[in-house]
Each structure stands twice: as structure tokens, then as C-alpha cells.
């Protein structure tokens, strides 16, 4: 048992008179040689996001959600839209180097922070469970603020200030403002900013290479310029509804038949996922005292990578942590609103666990990287969406997932696609390393001194 004693007068120092043990016992370490100030003293502005209904139909303005922040950067691939008026767009439009803080989520992900790097002239807004915080760059650069909040010291302070319920945790903006940040020297903050910029460039390159892999695939299928057409009226016979057991009009949209017809016309042949791959659904019971890596929906990046994981002993894992994965598997979200959350299991996550909300797929016919691109492309996404069912939680079950039609991509084309995916993953890993070094430099400055941190970052920046 661990305990600390506090005088009653200490409790009055917090505006809400907090007396819970989590807040009182988890204070973050501070370097007495550094000057600390509350984050609120460094900000020029702060703002909660817009609360509005979102859609996946490309209607309105792109909107960031809490699960589109990965490795301290806001993703470039945004999947939700919201219909906003001009005043709302003007009020919530993101600007280059805005810092977004996730104020509500599960215990593991509350406080996730990333920096927005402008990548197009398109307007992009942010949802209500995110907070935009803008520091004065003359005091604290946005990149340094982002790195600090992702260090172990920033995370400790965020977690201690969070309010926890059974299903989620919340950190309000005023609590974020009270977190104390060390005022590091301009040179170190500049090196941190440089690392972020290099990482962003590497991610841009990674996405270009991944997009090339998808272009190769669609070109091979004769779908390079194909766009699905959502028709308001069409006719189906009663026998169609009788054979499928479905009567909802959305299921019979002709665009779904169009994509399957294109697959069936592929010169290399086709078959169902059931015959080309194995959908693993055997439950695994984790040992109570063994430590596992656990992959959740929020850990899936936009280009098929796993951005992070939870590491817990078996007894502390949620009951949905029941799928064991192996290197080369592809995990596919079964939930309709997250069907794009598909990832490749790399060696790093061999023998990890994932949520039962994923289908775990392994194929001896299709290379796992080709399977990844197929399922993330319009070829897989339309079919996954069509086969979802349910009321409260719409999802695709194993039987329907197994009916998806897939082309037997020719071996030479598979090799070409695989090379592009490999290069994309390597570039993204390089970006991750740069950002980890930036974060570690902040920790070194706190634990040791700023000059040691500067030398650490400069050694990484030098050409190899």
C-alpha cells in the first residue's frame, strides 16, 4: 500500500477543493532548475469544438473527431463531414499549427493531443469533444506544447486531473490550463519544431506512396476513375428480398452490384473471402498475471498502421480483449461507423490481443498488404457497408463478411503493391521515430538538463 498525507489547507489550493486520492497522490516530477508556468498563462486562445451531427456521405465540411489524432499529429485522412453555415465554419475552422486536445474518452485515451498541420486549402473543423488551444509561440511553440502533453510527465498531470466514470474519463479546459509546463529555451523548442516538421514531411511522403499502391490496385481492376452512384430510385424483384432476408432499400443500391460485377470481370479471377482467406473468431482467454499488448479501435491509423496499444496484465484487460493476432493478419473493424479502421499486424504486434469488435483475417492466396489495400479501398468498403445489419449498433458479422467478393490479384501486381505498402510503412515509422525523439528530448530536459536534450535531438537530425 502507498499513501501520502496532506493538510486540509492544501486542498483549498484547488478551486474545486479536490480531495480524491488520485489528484493528491499523482503529482508530476518537476526539475527545480527549470521555470514552470501554468499552460493557461501561455495561451492566446482556447475553444471547444462544434457539437453537430456528422455524416459519411461527403456532405458539408470535413470534421475532426477524437480518434483522428495519431502519434502527436492530426491525421490527414478525415472520414466524417458536418453541415455547417458560414459563421460556424469561420468560428471552428482549423488553422496551421492549432493544437487539439481530446477532453473525453476512455481512461487510456483522454488527453490525447496532436498538432494540426495544414495540408490543403479545404476548410476543416473540429468536433465538440476536442479543445483547440493556441499558445503564444514567443513563449511556448505549438510543437513543444504538443510534445510536453504527450510526455510521461504531461500524461501524469492530465490523468490526475481527469474525472473518471465507469465508461469514460473527462478533463475540462480549465484543468488543462492549470497544468504547469517548463519554459524551455528557444533553441530546444526550435529543434522540437524541426523534428515535427520533418515527421510531417515523412508522413506526406508515406501517404503518397500508399495512394500509389491503391491506384495500382484500382487500375488493375479497371476502376481507376470509377465513382459509385447513389440512385434515388431503382427496381428489385420480391425474390431478391426473399433470398437475402433483407427489405431495406439501402442494401439493394445498384452501386453495390456495380462493384461486385467489376470484381467478377477481373481477368485474374475472383472468389469470396470465405474461400480466399480465414476469418479467425476463436476466443482467447488471457492469463491474469501475464502482460499483453491490446489493440483497440482508437489505435488504428488512417493508412493501415497501428499507432499505439494498451499494455496491461490479463486481469486488467476489458472483456472484449479476446482475439489473439499474429504477424501478417489483417484486422477489420466490424462496426459500421468505423469500417475504414483496418490495419496490418506487423512483427511488433505478433501475439497481441485485439478487440472482438474486429474481424481477424489471414489469407494464403492474397498477400496481407494487398488484402489491406483491397479492404480499405472502395472495393472493400462498399461491400462491408452493404452487409452491415442491426439496430442500435449496426455491424457486419462473420457470415456476411465471408461473403465479400475479392479479386485474385496476379502475383506480379501483388508484389508491386506490396513494395509500395512496405515503403509507406517505413516512411511512417521514420516519422514516428522523429516524434518520439522530440518527446524524449522534453523528458531529458526535465530529468537532466536542456543542453543534453539539445544534443540528443541534434544527433538525430544529422544526415546518416
Secondary structure, 3 states (H helix, E strand, C coil): CCCCCCCHHHHCCCCCCCCCHHHHHCCCCCCCCCCEEEHHHHEEEEEECECCCCECCCCCEEEECHHHEECCEECCCCCEEECCCHHHHHHHCCCCCCEEEECEECCCCCCCEEECCCCCCCCEEEECCEEEEEECCCCCCHHHHHHHHHCHHHHHHHHHHCEECCCCEECCHHHHHHCEEECCCHHHHHHHHHHHHHHHHHHHHHHHHHHHHHHHHHHHCCCCCCCCCCCCCCCCCHHHHHHHCCCCHHHHCHHHHHHHHHHHCCCCCEEEHHHHCEEECCCCCCCCCCEEEEECHHHECCCCCECCCEEEEHHHCCCCEEEECCCCCEEEECEHHHCCCEEECCHHHCCCEEECCEEEEECCCCCHHHHHHHHHCHHHHHHHHHCCECCCCCECCHHHHHCCEEECCCHHHHHHHHHHHHHHHHHHHHHHHHHHHHHHHHHHHHHCCHHHHHHHHHHHHCCC
